[in-house]
């Protein structure tokens, strides 16, 4: 009897011991998982903050606002923000080193341009300035590769839409509430510039914001409410008094609509392609035969608001070095020296321009005809990929046709390609590289939910 009682007591004690040990094990592991979650959450927050900051700096708004507040005075330390942005880009890239190598392979047209930019150091009129500019361009492209490799189309579009919408919203508030800061005071008095120094910056950024918001709403039904963000961009564009940005939006809406229609019906693709060719031919003929009307519609004079005078000076310099150019990022640095090549441009134009106001003339001027060939090839391949992958990568193809295509429409009269630490070039490289990647959508980073934690604890306890 006593033996049986002792045996029962033993099993009761043993049962109690196992329960206590199991409870302690589960509790300790739960604490460990909570600690891991906290660390992961902090890292995720820090990482997304870096990504947001990198995109924000590429918009140039932080630098622009400093210049506005200081009335054009540039503190010596201000230039360090570009290198800080590059450092953040490197950190982002180092989290996916193998993917960056993959992006380098599939984004080879952009790599070739970058190598040619570095090569221009050897014949540049200022090797030190060209090397600095080439480094910044490289860091920007590495950042673009990192974003393309790490995030899905949805994540990239949503994040960019949120950032640009926020900037445009505050720009509108600044233009209306504090006109001294939010509106231009010279050249185009009263035109909205918002958080940018010039109205073109606000206008083109608003165009990109509208395009991204439309793609987000059209391809992701749960986010259709983001169509409400498009009017904010359009209001900002109207405030800039610029018509070029409106033309970009009209084109982009047409391109995205056509892309969506072609993705839904293959036979419709052929019909729309034929209509597109006919329409493009008619538009081209109309522009050639009615240039004065085009100037009137776009709000530009027949000299393209002084651009023809700028181009005359640039063409003169291009003739001096047609093959390799004068070196990347140097012509517009020295505007005071009487012996600098810039003086030819300023003298012929009879004013001091800030850039070439043409992506292709700028490339010819700084990198020569071989650099121009590389640029045209990279842009052409990106657009070709958007057509080839129209049905297999519908979101990326539509975004490319809308965003990159709209930039092409203004690239003849604006500097939007191959800019160092520039938002537009960042987006072009990111979109072009991501389209070329064989694996369109990277695997999402798996995080532990409460259910998965509980299931794992239960499994381990059961095994114990």
Rosetta blueprint (number, residue, H / E / L):
1 X L
2 X H
3 X H
4 X H
5 X H
6 X H
7 X H
8 X H
9 X H
10 X H
11 X H
12 X H
13 X H
14 X H
15 X H
16 X H
17 X H
18 X H
19 X H
20 X H
21 X H
22 X H
23 X H
24 X H
25 X H
26 X H
27 X H
28 X H
29 X H
30 X H
31 X H
32 X H
33 X H
34 X H
35 X H
36 X H
37 X H
38 X H
39 X H
40 X H
41 X H
42 X H
43 X H
44 X H
45 X H
46 X H
47 X H
48 X H
49 X H
50 X H
51 X H
52 X H
53 X H
54 X H
55 X H
56 X H
57 X H
58 X H
59 X L
60 X L
61 X H
62 X H
63 X H
64 X H
65 X H
66 X H
67 X H
68 X H
69 X H
70 X L
71 X L
72 X L
73 X L
74 X L
75 X L
76 X H
77 X H
78 X H
79 X H
80 X H
81 X H
82 X H
83 X H
84 X H
85 X H
86 X H
87 X H
88 X H
89 X H
90 X H
91 X H
92 X H
93 X H
94 X H
95 X L
96 X L
97 X H
98 X H
99 X H
100 X H
101 X H
102 X H
103 X H
104 X H
105 X H
106 X H
107 X L
108 X H
109 X H
110 X H
111 X H
112 X H
113 X H
114 X H
115 X H
116 X H
117 X H
118 X H
119 X H
120 X H
121 X H
122 X H
123 X L
124 X L
125 X L
126 X L
127 X H
128 X H
129 X H
130 X H
131 X H
132 X H
133 X H
134 X H
135 X H
136 X H
137 X H
138 X H
139 X H
140 X H
141 X H
142 X H
143 X H
144 X H
145 X H
146 X H
147 X H
148 X H
149 X H
150 X H
151 X L
152 X L
153 X H
154 X H
155 X H
156 X H
157 X H
158 X H
159 X H
160 X H
161 X H
162 X H
163 X H
164 X H
165 X H
166 X H
167 X H
168 X H
169 X H
170 X H
171 X H
172 X H
173 X H
174 X H
175 X H
176 X H
177 X H
178 X L
179 X H
180 X H
181 X H
182 X H
183 X E
184 X L
185 X L
186 X L
187 X L
188 X L
189 X L
190 X L
191 X L
192 X E
193 X L
194 X L
195 X L
196 X L
197 X L
198 X L
199 X H
200 X H
201 X H
202 X H
203 X H
204 X H
205 X H
206 X H
207 X H
208 X H
209 X H
210 X H
211 X H
212 X H
213 X H
214 X H
215 X H
216 X H
217 X H
218 X H
219 X H
220 X L
221 X H
222 X H
223 X H
224 X H
225 X H
226 X H
227 X H
228 X H
229 X H
230 X H
231 X H
232 X H
233 X H
234 X H
235 X H
236 X H
237 X H
238 X H
239 X H
240 X H
241 X L
242 X L
243 X L
244 X H
245 X H
246 X H
247 X H
248 X H
249 X H
250 X H
251 X H
252 X H
253 X H
254 X H
255 X H
256 X H
257 X H
258 X H
259 X H
260 X H
261 X H
262 X H
263 X H
264 X H
265 X L
266 X H
267 X H
268 X H
269 X H
270 X H
271 X H
272 X H
273 X H
274 X H
275 X H
276 X H
277 X H
278 X H
279 X H
280 X H
281 X H
282 X H
283 X H
284 X H
285 X H
286 X H
287 X H
288 X H
289 X H
290 X L
291 X H
292 X H
293 X H
294 X H
295 X H
296 X H
297 X H
298 X H
299 X L
300 X L
301 X L
302 X L
303 X L
304 X L
305 X L
306 X L
307 X H
308 X H
309 X H
310 X H
311 X H
312 X H
313 X H
314 X H
315 X H
316 X H
317 X H
318 X H
319 X H
320 X H
321 X L
322 X L
323 X L
324 X L
325 X L
326 X L
327 X L
328 X L
329 X L
330 X L
331 X L
332 X L
333 X L
334 X L
335 X L
336 X L
337 X L
338 X L
339 X L
340 X L
341 X L
342 X H
343 X H
344 X H
345 X H
346 X H
347 X H
348 X H
349 X H
350 X L
351 X L
352 X L
353 X L
354 X L
355 X L
356 X L
357 X L
358 X L
359 X H
360 X H
361 X H
362 X H
363 X H
364 X H
365 X H
366 X H
367 X H
368 X H
369 X H
370 X H
371 X H
372 X H
373 X H
374 X H
375 X H
376 X H
377 X H
378 X H
379 X H
380 X H
381 X H
382 X H
383 X H
384 X H
385 X H
386 X H
387 X H
388 X H
389 X L
390 X L
391 X L
392 X L
393 X L
394 X H
395 X H
396 X H
397 X H
398 X H
399 X H
400 X H
401 X H
402 X H
403 X H
404 X H
405 X H
406 X H
407 X H
408 X H
409 X H
410 X H
411 X L
412 X L
413 X L
414 X L
415 X L
416 X L
417 X L
418 X L
419 X L
420 X L
421 X L
422 X L
423 X H
424 X H
425 X H
426 X H
427 X H
428 X H
429 X H
430 X H
431 X H
432 X H
433 X H
434 X H
435 X H
436 X H
437 X L
438 X L
439 X L
440 X L
441 X L
442 X L
443 X L
444 X L
445 X L
446 X L
447 X L
448 X L
449 X L
450 X H
451 X H
452 X H
453 X H
454 X H
455 X H
456 X H
457 X H
458 X H
459 X H
460 X H
461 X H
462 X H
463 X H
464 X L
